[in-house]
Amino acid sequence: MKVNYTAKKITLRETSKQHIEKKLSKLERFFSDDATAQVMFRLDSNRVIAELTVRDSGVVFRAEDAQTDLMDAFDNAYDNIIRRIRKQKTKLERRLRPAAFEVELFNEPVAEPAGEFNVVKTKQFNLKPLSVQEAILQMELVGHKFYMFKNEQNGQINVVYARNDGAYGLIEAE
């Protein structure tokens, strides 16, 4: 697994990198050799925010945590990735490395997903051509965390969403 580091407003020590690589080596049994892990640290008002993103042939796992200690933040993000892998075990067995789940990483039981997902509501609406700024305003007016709209600049279906840091994001299809 290839590991890429990014550190903003913080210096990453070699001992920290060794700790991170040791932890991430435990994930190698789930992913192929082409997998990449992006580890990003940033300092935000006396707290270190650790983001861990693992990509492998179309499968993406991302976790984020904020703590006062750099390694605590990384360890919590790593634990979240492990939890997500174990939670989605049955779906992922078809896509991840063969025999990835033969030996359990932790001994505690995890609830198995109950077959298929149950869709309880379907909503249909007309997509109006809007600018990104108008879509954000509409999202705020309806009080949602995301808003789907037809982008008036390119005619594509886009989604704007509210980020945890108070900013906004835009999702565009490729």
C-alpha positions, 0 to 999 in steps of 0.5 A, spaced: 500 500 500 502 506 498 502 512 503 501 519 501 502 524 507 500 531 507 501 536 513 498 543 514 500 548 519 504 542 523 510 538 522 510 530 522 515 526 525 519 520 522 516 516 529 509 518 527 510 516 520 513 509 522 507 508 527 502 510 521 505 505 516 505 500 522 498 501 523 496 501 515 500 495 514 494 491 517 490 494 512 494 491 506 490 484 507 483 487 505 486 491 499 490 489 493 497 492 492 495 498 488 491 501 494 493 508 496 492 511 503 492 518 503 493 521 510 492 528 512 493 532 518 491 539 519 491 544 525 485 547 527 484 552 533 488 547 538 486 541 535 489 536 530 484 534 525 486 527 521 483 525 515 485 518 512 482 516 505 484 509 502 482 508 495 483 501 491 479 499 485 473 503 485 472 502 493 473 509 497 474 509 505 474 515 508 474 517 516 476 524 520 477 525 527 479 531 531 483 530 537 488 534 541 494 529 540 496 527 533 496 520 534 490 520 538 486 523 532 490 518 527 488 512 531 481 514 531 480 515 524 484 508 523 479 505 528 473 508 524 476 505 517 476 498 520 469 499 523 466 501 516 470 495 513 467 490 518 460 493 517 460 492 510 464 486 510 458 482 506 458 487 500 465 488 500 467 481 500 466 481 492 470 487 491 476 486 496 482 482 496 480 474 496 480 471 503 481 478 506 476 476 512 478 469 513 482 472 520 478 477 524 482 483 526 478 484 532 474 479 536 468 483 538 461 481 534 459 486 528 451 486 526 450 483 519 447 487 514 439 485 513 439 483 506 437 489 502 436 496 503 429 498 505 427 504 501 421 508 505 420 514 501 421 516 493 421 523 492 420 526 485 421 534 483 423 538 477 430 540 476 430 548 475 436 551 471 440 554 477 447 557 478 451 554 484 450 560 488 442 560 487 442 552 489 446 554 495 441 559 497 435 554 495 438 549 500 439 553 506 431 555 505 429 548 505 434 547 511 437 541 508 444 538 508 444 537 500 441 540 494 440 537 487 439 542 481 441 542 474 447 547 473 445 553 468 452 553 466 453 546 463 446 543 463 449 537 468 445 535 474 449 537 480 449 537 488 451 542 493 452 540 500 454 543 507 460 541 509 462 540 517 467 546 517 461 551 515 463 551 507 459 548 501 461 543 496 459 541 489 459 534 486 459 534 479 459 528 474 465 526 470 
